[in-house]
Amino acid sequence: MIRMLLASCIAVVSLGFSAAADTRDVYTIPNLNVDETAATVIEAREMAMADARLAGARLLIDKITLAEDRAAAGGIPIDAALAERFSAAVDVQEETAGAGRYKGVLQVVYNPRMVRAHLQSLGVPFIDTQAPMALMVPLASNTDLEDAWRLALGDRNSGALAPYVTANSPGYSSFSDWSQLSPEATSLGAKRGVLAELLGRDGAWRVQVSVVTAAGTESIGATPPMPTLDDAAVAMSRLMGENWKQASVVRGGPRTLATATARYTSLAEWNTLRGALARSPLVSDFRTTAVARDGALVSFAFVGDTQRLQGDLLQRGVALSDEPDAGWVLRSAVSASGPQ
């Protein structure tokens, strides 16, 4: 028992570091192209960094808020002074400097506390918690096109609001379910699958996107036509992010206090159950009140209805059920859905 409790304490610390890393990913805006000319290279560089901070701040606000909420607030104007206040660091990805000209690609890291405080002062809801990691499955009409589509998607997009790691295993189809995806997903740390089916033709590529969990497959829509595969990948990531925001943005309302029994067969399963509650944007005041070898008692508060909470947890690999003799019970969705 002492060993189990010690392992649980270590896992709690690890969860804290992981959550901090996720937050940094969300608040980091990379690949900002700059090109400025001034009397000196130093002046041009300062102007370029100011440009990057401003452009990145606007992208960040769009990333973590919904368009309808920005419109309801009358817009969220960002000027150079506010962008500088938001900024925590500017990193250089590429640069060329000389003869009063500075050209490069920069990455800006923003301060979560400053950004959150500003949005809260405006009364604008936001979501800066990442969606569960997804196994991205590129699908296309033939092998060559599928390989090109996989290349456009890249290995992963860790900084996106809806991050993914791209599947390497062949043989998936638009009918692949969680039982087929879960072995590779689990090995890559993904909690759900995403089927990204490339449609259309060169100059007008569309992507049909579906999310796969132990509960089944749900279509979340299609992107508008895009001129290149790279553009289609960006549009698909944006669609996934918007879908995540729609499902997760909390606009206030009463909180419901709840207790549940977490049942697991290993420390890894317990970490998954605890991590799902700790990371859910719907959950607050999460506490573990008792821990044993195969189960734990937890308490928490949540916003919204039970169905919404169940959907959020299922995306994270956790099934929440209401059992007659036990009340709310949390289990691994993989275990709960039977052999995988």
C-alpha positions as CSV (number, residue, x, y, z in Angstrom):
1,M,0.0,0.0,0.0
2,I,2.8,2.4,0.9
3,R,4.5,1.7,-2.5
4,M,1.2,2.3,-4.3
5,L,0.7,5.6,-2.5
6,L,4.2,6.7,-3.2
7,A,3.8,5.8,-6.9
8,S,0.6,7.8,-7.0
9,C,2.3,10.9,-5.4
10,I,5.0,10.7,-8.1
11,A,2.4,10.5,-10.8
12,V,0.6,13.6,-9.4
13,V,3.9,15.5,-9.8
14,S,4.3,14.2,-13.3
15,L,0.8,15.3,-14.2
16,G,1.7,18.8,-13.0
17,F,4.7,19.0,-15.2
18,S,2.8,17.6,-18.2
19,A,0.0,20.1,-17.7
20,A,2.5,23.0,-17.6
21,A,4.0,21.7,-20.9
22,D,0.6,21.6,-22.5
23,T,-0.1,25.2,-21.5
24,R,3.2,26.3,-22.9
25,D,2.4,24.6,-26.2
26,V,-1.0,26.4,-26.4
27,Y,0.6,29.8,-25.7
28,T,3.4,29.3,-28.2
29,I,2.9,30.7,-31.7
30,P,5.6,29.6,-34.1
31,N,6.4,30.3,-37.8
32,L,5.9,34.0,-37.8
33,N,7.5,35.5,-40.9
34,V,9.0,38.9,-40.5
35,D,10.9,41.3,-42.8
36,E,11.8,44.8,-41.7
37,T,14.3,47.5,-42.9
38,A,15.6,50.4,-40.8
39,A,18.6,52.6,-40.3
40,T,20.4,49.8,-38.4
41,V,20.1,46.1,-38.1
42,I,19.3,46.4,-34.4
43,E,16.4,48.7,-35.2
44,A,15.1,46.4,-37.9
45,R,15.3,43.5,-35.5
46,E,13.3,45.3,-32.8
47,M,10.7,46.2,-35.4
48,A,10.5,42.6,-36.6
49,M,10.1,41.3,-33.1
50,A,7.3,43.8,-32.4
51,D,5.6,42.6,-35.6
52,A,5.9,39.0,-34.5
53,R,4.5,39.8,-31.1
54,L,1.5,41.6,-32.6
55,A,0.7,39.0,-35.2
56,G,1.2,36.1,-32.8
57,A,-1.1,37.7,-30.2
58,R,-3.9,38.0,-32.7
59,L,-3.4,34.4,-33.8
60,L,-3.4,33.3,-30.1
61,I,-6.7,35.1,-29.3
62,D,-8.3,33.5,-32.4
63,K,-6.9,30.1,-31.3
64,I,-8.4,30.0,-27.8
65,T,-11.7,31.9,-28.4
66,L,-14.8,31.4,-30.6
67,A,-15.7,34.0,-33.3
68,E,-19.2,34.4,-31.9
69,D,-17.8,35.3,-28.5
70,R,-15.3,37.8,-29.9
71,A,-18.2,39.4,-31.9
72,A,-20.4,39.5,-28.8
73,A,-17.7,41.4,-27.0
74,G,-17.5,43.9,-29.8
75,G,-14.1,42.5,-31.0
76,I,-10.9,42.0,-29.1
77,P,-8.5,44.7,-30.4
78,I,-4.8,44.0,-29.9
79,D,-2.2,46.8,-30.4
80,A,1.6,46.7,-30.1
81,A,1.6,47.7,-26.4
82,L,-0.9,45.0,-25.4
83,A,1.0,42.4,-27.5
84,E,4.2,43.3,-25.7
85,R,2.5,42.9,-22.3
86,F,1.2,39.5,-23.3
87,S,4.6,38.3,-24.5
88,A,7.0,36.3,-22.4
89,A,9.7,35.5,-24.9
90,V,10.6,35.7,-28.6
91,D,12.6,32.8,-30.0
92,V,14.4,32.8,-33.4
93,Q,13.7,29.9,-35.7
94,E,15.5,31.4,-38.7
95,E,17.1,34.8,-39.4
96,T,19.1,36.7,-41.9
97,A,20.4,40.2,-41.0
98,G,22.5,42.8,-42.7
99,A,22.6,46.3,-44.3
100,G,19.7,47.5,-42.1
101,R,17.5,44.6,-43.0
102,Y,16.2,41.8,-40.7
103,K,14.4,38.9,-42.2
104,G,13.4,35.7,-40.3
105,V,11.0,33.3,-38.9
106,L,10.2,33.9,-35.2
107,Q,8.3,32.1,-32.4
108,V,6.6,34.0,-29.6
109,V,5.7,32.5,-26.2
110,Y,2.9,34.4,-24.4
111,N,2.1,34.7,-20.7
112,P,-1.0,32.7,-19.8
113,R,-1.9,34.8,-16.8
114,M,-1.8,38.0,-18.7
115,V,-3.8,36.7,-21.6
116,R,-6.4,35.0,-19.3
117,A,-6.8,38.2,-17.2
118,H,-7.4,40.3,-20.2
119,L,-10.1,38.0,-21.6
120,Q,-11.7,37.7,-18.3
121,S,-11.8,41.5,-17.9
122,L,-13.7,41.6,-21.3
123,G,-16.0,38.8,-20.3
124,V,-14.9,36.6,-23.2
125,P,-15.0,32.8,-22.7
126,F,-11.9,30.9,-23.8
127,I,-10.4,27.5,-23.7
128,D,-6.7,27.0,-23.4
129,T,-6.7,23.3,-22.4
130,Q,-5.7,21.1,-25.2
131,A,-8.0,18.3,-26.6
132,P,-6.7,14.8,-25.9
133,M,-4.0,13.7,-28.2
134,A,-5.4,12.0,-31.3
135,L,-4.0,9.4,-33.7
136,M,-4.3,11.1,-37.1
137,V,-5.2,8.6,-39.8
138,P,-4.6,10.0,-43.3
139,L,-7.0,8.5,-45.9
140,A,-7.0,9.0,-49.7
141,S,-8.1,7.4,-52.9
142,N,-4.8,5.8,-53.7
143,T,-1.5,4.9,-52.0
144,D,0.6,7.7,-53.6
145,L,-1.9,10.4,-52.7
146,E,-2.2,9.0,-49.1
147,D,1.6,9.1,-48.7
148,A,1.6,12.8,-50.0
149,W,-1.3,13.6,-47.6
150,R,0.6,12.0,-44.7
151,L,3.7,14.1,-45.5
152,A,1.5,17.3,-45.5
153,L,0.1,16.4,-42.1
154,G,3.6,16.0,-40.6
155,D,4.6,13.7,-37.8
156,R,2.6,15.7,-35.2
157,N,1.2,19.2,-34.3
158,S,1.8,19.3,-30.6
159,G,1.1,23.0,-30.3
160,A,-2.4,23.0,-31.7
161,L,-5.5,23.2,-29.6
162,A,-6.4,19.8,-30.9
163,P,-3.0,18.0,-31.1
164,Y,-2.4,14.8,-33.0
165,V,0.3,12.3,-33.9
166,T,0.2,10.9,-37.4
167,A,-0.4,7.1,-37.8
168,N,2.3,5.1,-39.6
169,S,0.5,1.8,-39.8
170,P,-1.1,1.0,-43.3
171,G,-4.4,-0.7,-43.8
172,Y,-6.8,1.8,-42.1
173,S,-10.0,2.8,-43.9
174,S,-12.9,5.1,-43.4
175,F,-14.6,2.2,-41.6
176,S,-11.8,1.7,-39.1
177,D,-13.1,1.7,-35.5
178,W,-11.4,2.1,-32.1
179,S,-10.6,-1.6,-31.9
180,Q,-8.4,-1.3,-35.0
181,L,-6.9,2.1,-34.1
182,S,-6.3,1.6,-30.3
183,P,-3.0,-0.5,-30.5
184,E,-1.1,2.1,-32.4
185,A,-2.9,5.0,-30.6
186,T,-1.9,3.6,-27.2
187,S,1.7,3.1,-28.3
188,L,1.9,6.8,-29.3
189,G,0.1,8.2,-26.3
190,A,-3.1,9.0,-28.2
191,K,-6.5,8.8,-26.5
192,R,-8.7,8.9,-29.6
193,G,-8.5,8.6,-33.3
194,V,-9.2,11.0,-36.2
195,L,-10.0,9.8,-39.7
196,A,-8.9,12.5,-42.2
197,E,-10.2,11.5,-45.6
198,L,-8.8,13.6,-48.4
199,L,-11.4,14.4,-51.1
200,G,-11.4,16.6,-54.3
201,R,-8.6,17.3,-56.7
202,D,-5.5,19.5,-57.0
203,G,-6.4,23.1,-56.4
204,A,-9.6,22.1,-54.5
205,W,-8.8,19.7,-51.7
206,R,-11.3,19.0,-49.0
207,V,-11.0,16.9,-45.8
208,Q,-13.8,14.9,-44.3
209,V,-13.0,14.6,-40.5
210,S,-14.4,12.0,-38.1
211,V,-13.4,11.3,-34.4
212,V,-13.1,7.7,-33.3
213,T,-13.5,6.7,-29.6
214,A,-14.6,3.5,-27.8
215,A,-18.1,4.8,-28.1
216,G,-18.1,4.9,-31.9
217,T,-17.3,7.2,-34.8
218,E,-18.6,10.8,-35.0
219,S,-18.3,13.0,-38.1
220,I,-17.3,16.6,-37.2
221,G,-17.6,18.0,-40.7
222,A,-15.5,18.9,-43.8
223,T,-13.1,21.7,-44.5
224,P,-13.7,24.2,-47.4
225,P,-11.8,23.6,-50.6
226,M,-8.1,24.4,-50.3
227,P,-5.5,24.9,-53.1
228,T,-2.7,22.6,-51.7
229,L,-2.3,19.7,-49.4
230,D,-0.4,21.8,-46.9
231,D,-3.4,24.3,-46.9
232,A,-5.8,21.4,-46.4
233,A,-3.8,20.2,-43.4
234,V,-4.0,23.7,-41.8
235,A,-7.7,23.9,-42.5
236,M,-8.3,20.4,-41.0
237,S,-6.3,21.4,-37.8
238,R,-8.4,24.6,-37.6
239,L,-11.7,22.6,-38.0
240,M,-10.6,20.2,-35.2
241,G,-9.7,23.2,-33.0
242,E,-13.1,24.9,-33.6
243,N,-14.9,21.6,-32.8
244,W,-12.9,21.3,-29.5
245,K,-13.7,24.9,-28.6
246,Q,-17.4,24.4,-29.3
247,A,-17.5,21.3,-27.1
248,S,-15.3,22.7,-24.3
249,V,-15.8,26.5,-23.8
250,V,-17.5,27.1,-20.5
251,R,-19.8,30.1,-20.3
252,G,-20.5,29.9,-16.6
253,G,-23.5,28.3,-15.0
254,P,-23.9,26.4,-11.7
255,R,-21.4,23.8,-10.7
256,T,-22.4,20.3,-9.7
257,L,-20.6,18.6,-6.8
258,A,-19.9,14.9,-7.5
259,T,-18.1,11.9,-6.1
260,A,-17.1,8.8,-8.0
261,T,-15.3,5.5,-7.7
262,A,-12.4,5.0,-10.0
263,R,-11.7,1.4,-10.9
264,Y,-8.5,0.3,-12.5
265,T,-6.2,-2.7,-13.0
266,S,-2.9,-0.9,-13.1
267,L,-1.1,2.3,-12.1
268,A,-1.2,3.3,-15.8
269,E,-5.0,3.0,-15.8
270,W,-5.3,5.0,-12.6
271,N,-3.1,7.8,-14.2
272,T,-5.4,7.9,-17.2
273,L,-8.5,8.2,-15.0
274,R,-7.0,10.9,-12.8
275,G,-5.5,12.7,-15.7
276,A,-8.8,12.9,-17.6
277,L,-10.5,14.6,-14.6
278,A,-7.6,16.9,-13.9
279,R,-7.4,18.1,-17.5
280,S,-11.0,18.4,-18.3
281,P,-12.1,22.1,-18.8
282,L,-15.5,21.2,-17.3
283,V,-14.0,19.9,-14.0
284,S,-12.7,21.8,-11.0
285,D,-11.7,21.1,-7.4
286,F,-10.7,17.6,-8.3
287,R,-9.5,15.6,-5.2
288,T,-8.5,12.0,-4.5
289,T,-10.0,11.1,-1.1
290,A,-8.8,7.4,-0.9
291,V,-6.5,5.2,-2.9
292,A,-6.2,1.4,-2.9
293,R,-4.6,-1.2,-5.2
294,D,-7.5,-1.5,-7.6
295,G,-9.7,1.5,-6.9
296,A,-10.0,5.1,-5.6
297,L,-12.6,7.5,-4.3
298,V,-12.5,10.9,-6.0
299,S,-14.6,14.1,-5.7
300,F,-14.9,17.0,-8.1
301,A,-17.2,19.8,-9.3
302,F,-18.3,20.1,-13.0
303,V,-20.1,22.6,-15.2
304,G,-22.8,21.6,-17.6
305,D,-24.9,18.4,-17.8
306,T,-23.7,14.8,-17.2
307,Q,-23.9,13.9,-20.9
308,R,-21.4,16.7,-21.7
309,L,-19.0,15.5,-19.0
310,Q,-19.3,11.9,-20.2
311,G,-18.5,13.0,-23.7
312,D,-15.4,15.0,-22.6
313,L,-14.1,12.2,-20.5
314,L,-14.6,9.6,-23.2
315,Q,-12.5,11.7,-25.6
316,R,-9.8,11.2,-23.0
317,G,-10.1,7.4,-22.8
318,V,-12.4,7.3,-19.7
319,A,-15.9,5.9,-19.4
320,L,-18.2,7.4,-16.7
321,S,-21.2,5.3,-15.8
322,D,-24.0,5.4,-13.2
323,E,-24.3,2.0,-11.5
324,P,-27.2,1.1,-9.2
325,D,-25.1,-0.1,-6.2
326,A,-22.0,2.0,-6.7
327,G,-23.1,5.4,-8.0
328,W,-20.7,7.0,-10.5
329,V,-17.9,4.8,-11.6
330,L,-14.9,5.7,-13.7
331,R,-13.1,3.1,-15.8
332,S,-10.7,2.9,-18.8
333,A,-12.9,3.3,-21.9
334,V,-10.8,0.5,-23.5
335,S,-11.6,-1.9,-20.7
336,A,-15.2,-0.8,-20.5
337,S,-15.8,-1.4,-24.2
338,G,-14.5,-5.0,-24.0
339,P,-11.5,-6.6,-25.6
340,Q,-9.6,-4.4,-28.0
